[in-house]
Amino acid sequence: MQARVERLVTKIEEAGLGGLLVTEAKNIFYLTGFSGTAGTVFVSPKRRIFVTDDRYALIAKQTIQGFDIISTRTALTEIANAIADDGLETLGFEDTVSYQFYQALKAAFPHQDLQAQTNFVEGLRIIKDADEAAIIRRACQISDQAFIDALDFIKPGKTELEVANFLDFRMRELGASGISFDTIAASGFRSAMPHGRASDKVIEAGESLTLDFGCYYQHYASDMTRTVHVGHVTDEEREIYAVTLAANQALIDQARAGMTYIDFDRVPRQLIEDKGYGANFTHGIGHGLGLDVHELPFFTKTADELKPGMVVTDEPGIYLDGLYGVRIEDDLLITETGCEVLTLAPKELIVL
Ligand SMILES: [Mn+2]
């Protein structure tokens, strides 16, 4: 945590800010280890202040190191008082705050130049250290095992919700603190919708079933997708599964530090286009993963490069409107020479 705050101070100085207010809960956790719901952080080259209310004062004092801890319900006023003699001219704040908060900010800091910041702390979170990578690896193992166990549970006649609830409960049994997003269990024609949340639709023999799910383990998320077939599978379904898997694998084979964001998306997309399904791959290839299930990097078409320590998803999909769809998603830890696949559940075509 101390090293993270040091890096933040460097970034604050480089940005020409006098200090930064941090209000996003996950950024506060990243900097302090505090995971309660009421917290405001102020960091400047000379101050580290953590403000919470009485409900969290004790746990804050026990867990947070290197910060002055203030317990109050008027956080901004207290921070303004605490730094009154610092000569602060510019104050950065996160642009995700509410308008109501912004009005309070202007009232508490009437003499400072307030500068909204986008992804300021998130830009530090983009590179995971070894401890974070180990936690995400474990979160992925929990999802892997839950999927393997679900293979014995999925049968024609079960509803999508029953399968989703099985996955959710099993991940908790295996040590997860919760799910990282509403589990997608989309069968048959519903699997053509990339984000079909589990419904009470009954899974029929002859249908595909796309499961997109993940858990939180020690505050970090996993996110994986597998598509299975129930009862039997047609030659066309086999072909589409094979193309999707080849695209997923091509990216695993080529992903490495130094690869541009453009190429990260292009490698699997080109393969799908070459097979004639380009128009059926209707979303981006993936996203970063960490304290949030969707976080930096996002694979916009820029020449930014992957760096060692990034954790990203590789999730090509092919969707045939009204019929069915296939998506396969893995979580990858980018290394100097390639990538480590963190989600290791089977990917060969499974017919249950
Ligand atoms: Mn994903």
Residues whose N, C-alpha, C, O or C-beta is under 5 A from the ligand:
A	BS01	MN	D223 T313
